[in-house]
Amino acid sequence: MDDSAKDWLAAELQETLDEDVEIELEDAVLSEEIRRIYRSHHPDQMDRKLYFTELLRLQSELIRLQDWVSHHKEKVVVIFEGRDSAGKGGAIKRITQRLNPRVARVVALPAPSDREKTQWYFQRYVPHLPAGGEIVLFDRSWYNRAGVERVMGFASEDQVEQFFQDVPEFERMLVRSGIRLVKYWFSVTDEEQQMRFLMRIHDPLKQWKLSPMDLQSRVRWEAYTKAKEEMFERTNIPEAPWYIVPGNDKKRARLNCMSHLLDQIPYEDVPHDPISLPERVFNPDYERDVLPRELYVPQRY
């Protein structure tokens, strides 16, 4: 790594550390008791500087992956499933943080409409699949049928059985079409999920993350476990295997997931045209108009 790259990394690291301070300030709204309990359950915290150094290194590799996907018109789908509060959203956020949203996009579909409920089950997901040169990350996916829909009674056992019969061939079709399909399951222990739910309850900035479905996942922990085990057994196919990400340590889970994702795709450097800043054109006859003051955002800080 040359000196200019080291200087860039140092600057980026400092900026990201500043962002982390903001996150720490958000956590300050938690009661001291909740914070004390949480820290006592996580004594082996990853060194902050090491975490951000590795995060930035992996994010720079993801940019190389993005350029390769775009250059070769590759198609990539990454599925994120798992327990509520297991860290899927945090991992997705760090993966896409520095990527071009025109290349890498996140799909998080709401509950199906009355019309969509009458469609072929996979139909609502197909329009979101990538074209050449795109990466799509599904924050929950068609596997809703094997999980929340089954456990909460939104799908009948016949519909679930039909799903299990259809999904292996559906995913084989995707792979045969040239899509690179990677499936992650974020796992978290019963005790850790309970702690994270309690933190969300006591944090007004995160209460929105607790939906009625999330709360029911606590009540139906064992039902979700049984559903997950059958899902693995019947959908872990060679063309699209499952990969489990232990999520009790959020920082390590993010880094491990990002590193593993990079290992799944044989990307390499692609040619880039040199970039130079053109000279600005000055028109001596142009005079800039003075805009009304009410158009400006008030300068309060």
C-alpha positions in Angstrom: 0.0 0.0 0.0 1.5 3.4 -1.1 1.6 6.5 1.1 -1.4 8.1 -0.7 -3.5 5.0 0.0 -2.5 5.0 3.6 -3.4 8.7 4.0 -6.8 7.9 2.4 -7.4 5.0 4.8 -6.4 7.1 7.8 -8.9 9.8 6.7 -11.7 7.4 6.1 -11.0 5.6 9.4 -11.2 8.9 11.3 -14.5 9.8 9.6 -16.0 6.4 10.3 -14.8 6.6 13.9 -16.7 9.9 14.2 -19.8 8.2 12.9 -19.3 5.5 15.5 -19.2 8.2 18.2 -22.6 9.3 17.0 -23.9 5.8 17.4 -22.5 5.7 20.9 -24.3 9.0 21.6 -27.6 7.3 20.4 -27.0 4.5 22.8 -26.7 7.1 25.6 -30.5 7.3 25.8 -30.5 3.8 27.2 -30.7 3.4 30.9 -27.4 2.8 32.6 -28.7 -0.5 34.0 -29.5 -1.8 30.5 -26.1 -0.8 29.2 -24.4 -2.4 32.2 -26.2 -5.7 31.6 -25.4 -5.6 27.9 -21.7 -5.0 28.4 -21.5 -7.7 31.1 -22.9 -10.2 28.5 -20.3 -9.0 25.9 -17.0 -8.9 27.7 -14.9 -9.9 24.6 -15.6 -6.8 22.5 -13.7 -6.4 19.3 -11.1 -3.6 19.3 -12.8 -0.6 17.7 -9.9 0.5 15.6 -9.3 -3.1 14.3 -13.0 -3.4 13.5 -13.1 -0.2 11.4 -9.8 -0.9 9.7 -11.1 -4.3 8.6 -14.5 -2.8 7.7 -12.9 -0.2 5.4 -10.6 -2.9 3.8 -13.6 -5.1 3.1 -15.7 -2.2 1.8 -12.9 -1.3 -0.6 -12.9 -4.9 -1.8 -16.6 -4.7 -2.3 -16.1 -1.7 -4.6 -13.7 -3.9 -6.7 -16.4 -6.6 -6.7 -19.0 -4.0 -7.8 -16.8 -2.8 -10.6 -16.3 -6.4 -11.8 -20.0 -7.1 -11.7 -20.7 -3.9 -13.7 -17.9 -4.5 -16.2 -18.8 -8.1 -17.0 -22.6 -7.7 -16.7 -22.7 -10.3 -13.9 -25.9 -10.9 -11.9 -25.7 -11.4 -8.1 -28.5 -12.1 -5.6 -27.7 -12.2 -1.9 -30.5 -13.4 0.5 -30.5 -12.3 4.1 -32.7 -14.3 6.5 -32.5 -15.1 10.2 -33.9 -14.4 13.6 -35.4 -11.0 14.3 -32.7 -8.7 15.7 -30.0 -11.1 14.6 -28.1 -8.3 12.7 -29.2 -8.7 9.0 -30.0 -5.0 8.6 -26.6 -4.0 10.1 -24.7 -6.3 7.7 -26.7 -5.1 4.7 -26.0 -1.5 5.7 -22.3 -2.0 5.9 -22.1 -4.0 2.6 -24.0 -1.3 0.6 -22.6 1.7 2.5 -20.0 2.7 -0.1 -21.4 1.0 -3.2 -23.1 2.6 -6.1 -26.9 2.4 -5.6 -27.4 2.1 -9.3 -25.4 -1.2 -9.2 -26.2 -2.6 -5.7 -29.7 -2.2 -4.3 -31.6 -3.5 -1.4 -35.1 -5.1 -1.7 -37.3 -5.3 1.4 -40.8 -6.0 0.4 -43.8 -5.2 2.5 -46.6 -7.6 3.3 -48.3 -8.8 0.1 -51.3 -7.0 -1.2 -54.7 -8.8 -1.7 -53.8 -9.0 -5.4 -50.3 -10.4 -4.8 -51.8 -13.0 -2.5 -53.6 -14.5 -5.6 -50.4 -14.6 -7.7 -47.9 -17.4 -8.2 -46.0 -17.1 -4.9 -42.6 -16.2 -6.5 -44.2 -13.7 -8.9 -43.7 -10.6 -6.6 -40.0 -11.3 -6.2 -39.2 -11.9 -9.9 -39.4 -8.2 -11.0 -36.7 -7.4 -8.4 -34.1 -9.9 -9.7 -31.0 -8.3 -11.2 -30.2 -7.5 -14.8 -26.7 -7.7 -16.1 -24.3 -5.6 -14.0 -26.5 -5.5 -10.9 -26.3 -6.8 -7.3 -29.6 -7.3 -5.4 -29.6 -7.9 -1.7 -32.9 -9.3 -0.3 -33.7 -8.2 3.2 -35.9 -11.2 3.7 -37.1 -13.0 0.6 -39.3 -15.8 -0.7 -38.3 -17.7 2.4 -40.9 -15.7 4.3 -43.2 -18.6 3.4 -41.0 -21.1 5.2 -40.7 -18.9 8.3 -43.0 -16.1 9.4 -45.9 -17.1 7.1 -45.8 -20.6 8.3 -45.3 -19.9 12.0 -47.9 -17.1 12.2 -50.5 -19.1 10.2 -50.5 -16.8 7.1 -49.9 -19.8 4.9 -51.5 -23.2 5.0 -49.5 -26.4 5.4 -50.4 -27.2 1.8 -49.0 -23.9 0.6 -45.8 -24.5 2.6 -45.4 -27.9 1.2 -45.9 -26.6 -2.3 -43.2 -24.0 -1.6 -40.7 -26.6 -0.5 -41.4 -28.6 -3.7 -41.0 -25.5 -5.8 -38.1 -23.5 -4.3 -35.2 -25.8 -5.2 -36.2 -25.8 -8.9 -36.9 -22.1 -8.8 -33.4 -21.4 -7.4 -31.8 -23.9 -9.9 -33.6 -21.9 -12.7 -32.0 -18.7 -11.3 -28.6 -20.2 -11.2 -29.0 -21.7 -14.7 -29.9 -18.2 -16.0 -26.6 -16.9 -14.8 -27.5 -15.4 -11.4 -25.0 -16.0 -8.7 -27.2 -16.8 -5.6 -25.8 -16.6 -2.1 -28.0 -17.3 0.9 -27.2 -16.2 4.5 -29.0 -17.1 7.7 -28.1 -14.9 10.7 -28.3 -16.8 13.9 -28.6 -15.4 17.4 -29.2 -17.1 20.8 -32.4 -16.9 22.7 -30.8 -14.9 25.5 -29.1 -12.4 23.0 -32.4 -11.8 21.2 -34.2 -11.1 24.4 -31.4 -8.6 25.4 -31.7 -6.8 22.0 -35.4 -6.6 22.2 -35.2 -5.1 25.7 -32.7 -2.5 24.4 -35.1 -1.6 21.5 -38.0 -1.2 24.0 -35.9 1.3 26.1 -34.4 3.1 23.1 -36.9 5.6 21.5 -34.6 5.8 18.4 -35.0 2.1 17.8 -38.6 1.3 19.0 -39.7 1.5 15.4 -37.8 -1.8 14.8 -40.2 -3.7 17.0 -43.2 -4.8 15.0 -46.0 -7.1 16.3 -44.4 -9.9 14.3 -41.1 -9.3 16.1 -42.7 -9.5 19.5 -44.5 -12.7 18.5 -41.1 -14.2 17.5 -40.2 -14.2 21.2 -43.4 -16.1 22.1 -42.9 -18.6 19.3 -39.1 -19.1 19.5 -39.4 -22.9 19.4 -41.8 -22.9 16.5 -39.4 -20.7 14.5 -36.6 -23.1 15.4 -38.5 -26.1 14.0 -39.4 -24.2 10.9 -35.8 -23.1 10.3 -34.6 -26.7 10.7 -37.0 -28.0 8.1 -36.2 -25.1 5.8 -32.5 -26.0 5.9 -33.1 -29.6 5.4 -35.3 -29.1 2.3 -33.7 -26.0 0.6 -30.0 -26.5 1.2 -29.2 -27.5 -2.3 -25.7 -27.7 -4.0 -26.6 -25.0 -6.5 -27.6 -22.6 -3.7 -26.4 -23.7 -0.2 -27.2 -22.0 3.0 -24.4 -20.2 5.0 -25.0 -19.6 8.7 -23.6 -16.4 10.3 -23.4 -16.5 14.1 -24.8 -13.1 15.1 -24.3 -12.7 18.8 -21.3 -10.4 18.2 -22.6 -7.9 15.6 -19.2 -6.5 14.6 -17.7 -9.9 14.0 -20.8 -11.1 12.2 -20.7 -8.2 9.7 -17.0 -8.7 9.0 -17.4 -12.5 8.6 -20.3 -12.1 6.3 -18.6 -9.5 4.1 -15.4 -11.6 3.9 -17.3 -14.7 3.0 -19.4 -13.0 0.4 -16.2 -11.8 -1.3 -14.9 -15.3 -1.3 -17.9 -16.6 -3.2 -17.4 -14.6 -6.3 -14.2 -14.7 -8.5 -13.9 -11.0 -9.0 -10.8 -9.3 -10.2 -9.6 -5.8 -11.2 -11.2 -4.4 -14.4 -9.8 -1.7 -16.7 -10.6 1.8 -15.9 -10.2 4.8 -18.1 -8.0 7.5 -16.5 -10.0 10.3 -14.9 -8.9 13.9 -15.2 -10.7 17.1 -14.0 -11.5 19.3 -17.1 -10.9 23.0 -17.0 -13.8 25.1 -16.1 -15.2 27.2 -18.9 -15.6 30.9 -18.0 -18.1 33.1 -19.8 -17.2 36.8 -19.2 -20.7 37.9 -20.3 -22.4 35.7 -17.7 -23.6 37.4 -14.5 -25.0 35.3 -11.7 -28.5 36.3 -10.5 -29.0 36.9 -6.8 -31.5 34.4 -5.5 -34.2 35.2 -2.9 -33.1 34.6 0.7 -36.2 32.4 1.4 -34.9 29.8 -1.0 -32.0 29.0 1.4 -32.1 26.6 4.3 -31.7 28.6 7.5 -28.1 28.5 8.9 -28.7 27.3 12.5 -25.5 25.6 13.1 
